Amino acid sequence: MAKAVALASKLGNSRWSYGWRGKEYEFVFEEDGSISNLTSWKDVRWVVVGENEVVLEGYTDRMHLFFNQNINKFTTFDWDGIKANGALVH
């Protein structure tokens, strides 16, 4: 539980690059559980569900993000099932 809280704390207000289908997008994990800076995810909420796992919750689906130990990269399968990845923007 403590590691999940630490992950949530580290992600709050952090900016990420998201690679999907050969394009790069940026989004921000807001501290209130929302996602900003990516219009197509404007109604998506994020929830920490494990020490290195976050679930993005859309209206009808969920997407699981699996972070590395340094919490500076993640892998996922996008809403459409295509493998995607992300990285912390410095």
C-alpha distance (Angstrom), angle and dihedral (degrees) to the residues before:
residue distance angle dihedral
M1 . . .
A2 3.82 . .
K3 3.81 91.3 .
A4 3.81 90.8 51.4
V5 3.81 90.0 52.4
A6 3.81 89.4 48.9
L7 3.82 90.2 51.5
A8 3.81 91.7 51.0
S9 3.79 90.1 49.0
K10 3.80 92.6 49.9
L11 3.81 93.7 47.3
G12 3.81 97.2 48.2
N13 3.83 109.7 109.4
S14 3.81 92.7 -2.2
R15 3.82 121.9 140.1
W16 3.81 120.7 -134.9
S17 3.78 137.5 -170.7
Y18 3.80 113.7 -136.9
G19 3.80 121.6 -158.9
W20 3.80 115.5 -156.3
R21 3.81 129.9 157.6
G22 3.80 92.2 -11.5
K23 3.81 95.3 -52.9
E24 3.79 131.7 103.1
Y25 3.81 124.7 -134.4
E26 3.80 132.1 177.1
F27 3.77 129.1 -140.0
V28 3.81 139.0 166.1
F29 3.80 127.8 -132.9
E30 3.82 100.0 -137.2
E31 3.81 118.2 -149.6
D32 3.82 91.0 -120.4
G33 3.83 91.4 62.9
S34 3.79 96.4 -100.0
I35 3.80 129.3 117.7
S36 3.79 120.9 -126.6
N37 3.81 137.8 -175.1
L38 3.84 94.3 38.5
T39 3.80 109.7 85.6
S40 3.79 95.5 -161.6
W41 3.83 89.5 58.3
K42 3.81 96.8 44.3
D43 3.83 93.1 120.8
V44 3.81 96.1 40.2
R45 3.81 119.5 113.4
W46 3.80 125.8 -157.3
V47 3.80 126.6 -143.3
V48 3.80 129.6 -179.7
V49 3.81 108.9 -128.3
G50 3.81 100.5 171.1
E51 3.77 143.5 4.7
N52 3.83 91.4 -79.3
E53 3.80 103.4 13.0
V54 3.80 133.3 90.2
V55 3.78 127.1 -178.8
L56 3.79 120.1 -147.5
E57 3.78 108.5 -151.1
G58 3.78 119.0 -153.2
Y59 3.79 128.0 175.7
T60 3.79 95.6 -82.8
D61 3.79 106.9 4.5
R62 3.78 146.3 40.4
M63 3.77 132.2 -137.0
H64 3.83 121.5 -158.7
L65 3.82 119.4 -144.6
F66 3.81 116.4 -160.4
F67 3.82 113.3 -159.5
N68 3.79 127.6 -155.7
Q69 3.82 119.6 -120.0
N70 3.81 92.7 -93.9
I71 3.82 91.1 52.7
N72 3.79 91.0 -131.6
K73 3.84 99.4 108.0
F74 3.78 137.3 34.0
T75 3.78 139.8 -173.5
T76 3.78 127.9 -150.7
F77 3.76 146.3 152.8
D78 3.80 108.0 -110.4
W79 3.80 123.3 -125.9
D80 3.81 87.9 -86.4
G81 3.84 94.0 50.3
I82 3.81 97.2 -104.5
K83 3.80 116.1 136.3
A84 3.81 112.1 -108.9
N85 3.79 138.6 168.5
G86 3.75 142.0 -155.5
A87 3.78 140.6 -157.5
L88 3.77 135.7 -162.6
V89 3.81 112.6 -102.3
H90 3.81 112.9 -135.2
